[in-house]
Amino acid sequence: MTTSGGTELDLGAVRTFLAVVDDGQITGAAAGLRMTQQAVSKRIARLEADLGVPLLLRTRTGVRPTEDGEAFIPHARALISLADQTAAMFRARHRALRVDVLGRDAASMDLVRSFYETCDVDVDVVVSKGTPAQGTALADGSIDAAFGRATDALPQGIERVPACVEPIPVLAGRRHALAGRGRVPLRELSGVTAWMPGNARDSEWAQYFRFLSAEFGVRIDSSGPVFGRDHIMERIEASDDLITFGNKTQYPGHPDVVEISVTDPAPVYPWSLMWHEANRHPSLPLLVAHVRERYRPFDPRSQWLPAADRPLFRAAGSAAGTTP
């Protein structure tokens, strides 16, 4: 970086100066930077020579900024922040689009696969533990886009569009009274217990099923640790009174568990696509456009959504959010 007077500033030296200021010790800063104390001291001396002023005072207990050093700190942080943002922007333009699908056997995965096959874009698929983790990752740039149930608690700066609504069938063992039926009206599940262990209390899907339970009387039992999908299916397989929400794609390999469609109305899970407004990955607008084009709206005559989700999914093209 060149100052208005023609002085060349070494960004590495500026970064080292900030590390020493933040740590208060040359020894600690050197360890954090994985440098020797001598190398840190040389960088600081070079920076002071370039600026023509002393920046640090050595004391018995460590180091502290001089008056000029205090004045330089905000400018130093701005320089490093701008340098990091610039480097991140150019790295982002040459890496795969990182997309969180939340579940590899969910409808979100189908959307990402069709995007990859249609748009010839490099995609890196990741799986997180829900919207709170996704919001943080979107904000810090760890991921570029995420699919999930978009709640009102999204962090500031997160944009969203409706992606799809996914029908949710139930699974029951052959001993269950519902096993011989290919479909069941949702209201007939009133009083039936759906065993869903590990349904994290604060997750967006747990909230979805609480809404479903409150409106239709389905009992949601989330007790018990999760020992894997096979354990869940073995319990459902052996029970004559428990069901679970899910499909055979999620739980393959259990012939004595049957999938039953739920109708009149069919519960559907609301998938949204989310991203941060500051994200400038060149492939992100293509993904948003792909999702918008394939979106089919929620049909209140035959499908059920929690009241909180209906405004976003009420009609094609009526989504909140803007294309990046």
C-alpha positions in Angstrom: 0.0 0.0 0.0 1.4 3.5 -0.9 0.6 6.6 1.2 -0.2 9.9 -0.4 3.5 10.9 0.3 4.8 7.9 -1.6 5.6 5.8 1.4 5.2 2.0 0.8 3.4 0.3 3.7 3.9 -3.5 4.1 0.5 -5.0 5.0 2.3 -7.9 6.7 3.9 -5.3 9.0 0.6 -3.6 9.6 -1.0 -7.0 10.5 1.9 -7.7 12.8 1.5 -4.3 14.5 -2.2 -5.0 15.2 -1.4 -8.5 16.6 1.1 -6.9 19.1 -1.5 -4.2 20.1 -4.2 -6.8 20.6 -2.0 -9.2 22.6 0.0 -6.5 24.5 3.1 -8.7 24.3 5.6 -9.2 21.5 6.1 -12.8 22.8 2.4 -13.7 22.6 1.9 -12.0 19.2 4.9 -13.8 17.8 3.5 -17.1 18.9 0.1 -16.3 17.4 1.7 -15.3 14.1 4.1 -18.3 14.2 7.0 -15.9 13.9 10.1 -15.3 16.0 10.2 -12.3 18.4 13.1 -10.9 16.4 11.0 -11.1 13.1 8.1 -9.3 14.8 10.4 -6.6 16.2 11.9 -6.1 12.7 8.5 -5.7 11.1 7.4 -3.2 13.7 10.7 -1.2 13.3 10.2 -1.2 9.5 6.7 0.1 9.8 7.8 2.8 12.2 10.5 3.8 9.7 8.0 3.9 6.8 5.6 6.1 8.8 8.4 8.2 10.5 6.9 7.9 14.0 7.3 5.5 16.9 4.1 3.3 17.2 4.8 1.2 20.4 6.3 1.9 23.8 8.1 -1.0 25.5 7.3 -1.3 29.2 8.2 -3.8 31.9 4.9 -5.5 31.5 4.8 -5.5 27.7 4.0 -3.0 25.0 1.4 -0.3 24.5 0.7 2.1 21.6 2.2 5.6 21.6 -0.1 8.5 20.8 0.7 8.1 17.1 0.2 4.4 17.5 -3.3 4.9 18.9 -4.1 7.2 16.0 -2.8 4.6 13.5 -4.9 1.7 14.9 -8.2 2.4 13.2 -6.5 3.1 9.9 -4.5 -0.1 10.3 -7.7 -2.1 11.0 -9.4 -0.6 8.0 -6.4 -1.4 5.7 -6.4 -5.1 6.8 -10.1 -5.4 6.6 -10.1 -4.0 3.0 -7.2 -6.3 2.0 -9.0 -9.3 3.5 -12.3 -8.5 1.8 -10.5 -8.0 -1.5 -8.7 -11.3 -1.3 -11.9 -13.1 -0.2 -13.8 -11.6 -3.2 -11.3 -12.9 -5.7 -11.0 -16.3 -4.0 -14.8 -16.6 -4.1 -14.8 -15.9 -7.9 -12.6 -19.0 -8.4 -14.1 -21.6 -6.0 -17.1 -23.8 -6.1 -20.5 -22.4 -4.9 -20.9 -23.8 -1.3 -24.5 -24.8 -0.7 -26.0 -26.1 2.5 -28.8 -28.6 1.7 -29.6 -29.5 5.4 -30.3 -33.1 4.4 -28.8 -35.2 1.6 -32.1 -37.0 1.1 -34.3 -34.0 1.1 -36.0 -32.0 -1.8 -33.2 -29.4 -1.4 -30.7 -31.9 -2.7 -32.8 -32.5 -5.8 -32.8 -28.8 -6.5 -29.1 -28.5 -6.2 -28.5 -31.5 -8.4 -30.8 -30.1 -11.1 -29.0 -26.7 -10.8 -25.6 -28.5 -11.2 -26.8 -30.5 -14.2 -28.5 -27.5 -15.9 -26.1 -24.6 -15.3 -22.7 -26.3 -15.5 -21.5 -24.7 -12.3 -19.1 -26.2 -9.7 -21.0 -26.9 -6.5 -19.7 -27.9 -3.1 -22.6 -29.5 -1.1 -22.5 -29.2 2.7 -24.9 -30.3 5.5 -25.4 -28.2 8.7 -27.6 -28.6 11.8 -30.2 -26.0 11.0 -31.0 -22.4 10.4 -29.1 -20.8 13.3 -25.9 -22.4 12.1 -26.7 -21.6 8.5 -27.3 -17.9 9.4 -23.9 -17.6 11.0 -22.2 -19.4 8.1 -24.0 -17.2 5.5 -23.0 -14.1 7.3 -19.3 -15.0 7.6 -19.1 -16.4 4.1 -18.5 -20.0 5.1 -21.3 -21.0 2.8 -22.9 -19.1 -0.1 -26.4 -20.3 0.0 -28.6 -22.6 2.2 -31.9 -24.4 2.1 -34.1 -24.7 5.1 -37.3 -23.5 6.8 -36.7 -19.7 6.9 -38.0 -18.4 10.2 -38.5 -14.8 11.3 -35.4 -15.1 13.4 -33.0 -14.8 10.5 -30.0 -12.7 11.0 -29.9 -9.2 9.5 -28.8 -9.2 5.9 -30.1 -12.7 5.0 -32.3 -12.8 1.9 -34.7 -15.6 1.0 -37.0 -16.9 -1.7 -39.4 -19.9 -1.5 -37.9 -23.0 -3.1 -40.4 -25.8 -2.8 -42.9 -27.5 -0.6 -42.1 -31.2 0.1 -45.0 -33.6 1.0 -44.3 -35.5 4.2 -45.7 -39.1 4.4 -45.7 -41.3 7.4 -44.0 -44.6 8.0 -45.5 -47.5 10.0 -44.7 -51.1 10.7 -46.9 -53.8 9.2 -48.4 -54.5 12.6 -49.9 -51.0 12.7 -53.6 -50.4 11.9 -52.6 -48.0 9.2 -50.2 -50.3 7.4 -52.8 -51.7 4.9 -53.8 -48.2 3.7 -52.0 -46.4 0.9 -53.2 -43.0 2.2 -54.7 -41.5 5.3 -56.4 -38.1 5.9 -54.4 -36.0 8.2 -57.2 -35.6 10.7 -57.3 -39.4 11.2 -53.8 -39.1 12.7 -55.3 -37.2 15.7 -54.2 -39.2 18.8 -51.6 -41.2 17.0 -48.1 -41.0 18.3 -45.3 -40.1 15.9 -41.9 -41.1 17.4 -39.2 -38.7 16.3 -36.2 -39.1 18.6 -33.7 -36.3 18.6 -36.1 -33.7 17.2 -34.0 -30.8 18.7 -36.4 -28.6 20.7 -35.3 -25.3 19.2 -34.9 -26.5 15.6 -37.1 -25.2 12.8 -38.4 -28.7 12.0 -39.4 -29.3 15.7 -41.3 -26.1 15.6 -43.0 -27.2 12.4 -44.2 -30.4 14.0 -45.4 -28.6 17.1 -47.6 -26.5 14.9 -48.8 -29.7 13.2 -49.5 -31.3 16.5 -51.4 -28.3 17.9 -53.7 -28.1 14.8 -54.4 -31.8 14.1 -53.8 -33.5 17.4 -50.9 -35.7 16.3 -48.7 -36.6 19.3 -45.0 -35.9 18.7 -42.7 -38.0 20.9 -39.1 -36.8 20.6 -37.8 -38.8 23.6 -34.8 -41.0 23.5 -31.3 -40.7 22.1 -30.6 -41.2 18.4 -28.8 -44.4 17.7 -29.2 -44.1 14.0 -31.8 -44.6 11.4 -31.8 -48.3 11.6 -32.7 -48.1 15.3 -35.7 -45.8 14.5 -36.9 -48.2 11.8 -36.5 -51.3 14.0 -38.7 -49.6 16.7 -41.3 -48.6 14.2 -41.2 -52.0 12.5 -41.9 -53.7 15.9 -44.6 -51.4 17.1 -48.4 -51.6 16.6 -49.0 -48.0 17.8 -46.1 -45.8 16.7 -45.5 -44.1 13.4 -42.9 -41.6 12.3 -42.9 -38.8 9.7 -40.6 -39.5 6.8 -40.2 -41.5 3.6 -38.6 -44.7 2.4 -35.8 -42.8 0.6 -34.7 -41.5 4.0 -35.1 -44.9 5.7 -34.3 -47.6 3.1 -33.8 -51.3 3.6 -36.7 -52.1 5.9 -39.3 -54.1 4.0 -41.6 -54.4 7.0 -42.0 -50.7 7.2 -44.5 -49.1 4.8 -44.9 -45.6 3.5 -48.4 -44.0 3.7 -49.3 -40.8 2.0 -51.1 -38.2 4.1 -53.9 -36.3 2.5 -56.8 -33.8 2.9 -54.6 -31.8 3.5 -51.1 -33.1 2.9 -48.6 -31.7 5.3 -45.7 -30.1 3.3 -42.4 -28.9 4.5 -41.5 -25.3 3.4 -38.0 -25.1 1.9 -36.5 -21.7 1.3 -33.3 -20.7 -0.3 -31.3 -18.2 1.8 -28.2 -16.2 1.1 -26.5 -13.1 2.5 -27.0 -9.8 0.7 -23.3 -9.0 0.7 -22.3 -12.3 -1.0 -20.9 -11.7 -4.5 -20.2 -15.2 -5.7 -20.8 -15.1 -9.5 -22.8 -18.3 -9.5 -25.2 -17.3 -6.7 -27.6 -15.3 -8.9 -27.8 -18.3 -11.2 -28.9 -20.5 -8.3 -31.5 -18.0 -7.2 -32.8 -17.8 -10.7 -32.9 -21.6 -11.0 -34.9 -21.9 -7.8 -37.3 -19.1 -8.7 -38.0 -20.7 -12.1 -38.8 -24.1 -10.6 -40.8 -22.9 -7.7 -44.4 -24.2 -7.5 -46.6 -22.4 -4.9 -48.3 -23.9 -1.9 -51.9 -25.0 -2.6 -54.1 -24.3 0.4 -56.9 -26.5 -1.0 -54.9 -29.7 -0.7 -51.8 -28.9 1.3 -51.0 -27.8 4.9 -48.4 -25.3 6.1 -48.1 -23.6 9.5 -49.8 -20.2 9.4 -46.4 -18.5 9.9 -45.0 -20.0 6.6 -48.0 -19.3 4.4 -47.2 -15.7 3.4 -43.9 -16.5 1.9 -45.3 -19.5 0.0 -48.7 -18.1 -1.0 -48.0 -17.8 -4.7 -45.3 -18.2 -7.3 -43.2 -15.1 -7.6 -44.5 -13.5 -4.5 -41.5 -14.1 -2.4 -39.7 -11.6 -0.1 -36.1 -11.1 -1.0 -34.1 -9.9 -3.9 -31.9 -11.4 -6.5 -28.2 -10.8 -5.6 
